[in-house]
Amino acid sequence: MLYTFSQAHYEPNELQQVLAQISENDAVVLWQNGVLQAVRSAQFFANVPNVFVLENDVNARNLHIEIPTISLKQLVELTVIHHPHIAL
């Protein structure tokens, strides 16, 4: 599955519940305002496999993030590999 997070804020309990379901076969993308989660809630994503942030959104917000960045093209490739897609 592909999980995408687009919001700047999620309830911690909700975030933990969703992330606990993610396996090594899944991918997580933080995009739009969701890239702020990499700063605000970094501890939640530290042990989650295959977490990425969308490069354009990181650059637009002038963030410096340790999580690997991906391009729009790579995001499209992830949608082909990981389905269904769950948008949060």
C-alpha positions in Angstrom: 0.0 0.0 0.0 1.0 3.6 -0.5 0.1 5.9 2.4 0.2 9.7 1.8 0.1 12.3 4.4 -0.9 15.8 3.3 -1.8 17.6 6.4 0.4 19.6 8.8 -1.3 18.2 11.9 -2.6 14.8 12.9 -3.7 13.6 16.3 -0.8 11.7 17.8 -2.9 8.6 18.6 -4.3 8.6 15.1 -0.8 8.9 13.6 0.5 6.1 15.8 -2.4 3.8 14.8 -1.9 4.3 11.1 1.9 4.0 11.2 1.7 0.8 13.3 -0.1 -0.9 10.4 2.7 -0.1 7.8 4.9 -3.0 6.8 8.2 -3.3 4.8 6.1 -3.8 1.6 4.4 -0.4 2.0 5.6 3.1 1.3 4.8 6.4 3.0 5.0 9.8 1.3 4.7 13.1 3.1 3.7 15.8 0.7 1.9 19.2 0.6 1.7 20.4 4.2 2.4 16.8 5.3 6.1 17.4 4.9 5.9 19.4 8.1 5.3 16.1 9.9 8.9 15.2 9.2 9.8 18.1 11.5 6.9 18.1 14.0 6.5 14.4 14.4 9.8 13.0 13.3 9.8 10.5 16.2 6.7 8.8 14.8 8.4 8.2 11.4 11.8 7.2 12.7 11.2 3.4 12.6 8.8 3.3 9.7 10.2 1.7 6.6 10.1 3.3 3.2 9.2 6.9 4.2 9.8 9.7 1.7 9.1 13.4 1.4 8.2 15.1 -1.8 11.2 17.2 -2.9 9.1 20.1 -4.4 7.2 20.5 -1.1 10.3 20.4 1.1 12.0 23.0 -1.1 8.9 25.3 -1.2 9.0 25.4 2.6 12.8 25.7 2.8 13.0 22.7 5.1 16.0 20.6 5.9 14.8 17.1 6.5 16.7 13.8 7.2 14.0 11.7 5.5 14.9 10.8 1.8 13.3 13.1 -0.8 11.6 11.9 -4.0 10.7 13.7 -7.2 7.2 13.8 -8.8 8.4 11.2 -11.2 9.4 8.9 -8.4 6.1 9.5 -6.7 4.3 8.3 -9.8 6.5 5.2 -9.8 5.5 4.5 -6.2 1.8 4.7 -7.1 2.4 2.0 -9.7 4.3 -0.3 -7.3 2.3 0.2 -4.2 -1.5 0.0 -4.4 -4.0 0.6 -3.2 -3.4 4.2 -2.2 -4.6 5.5 1.2 -4.6 9.3 1.4 -4.6 10.8 4.9 
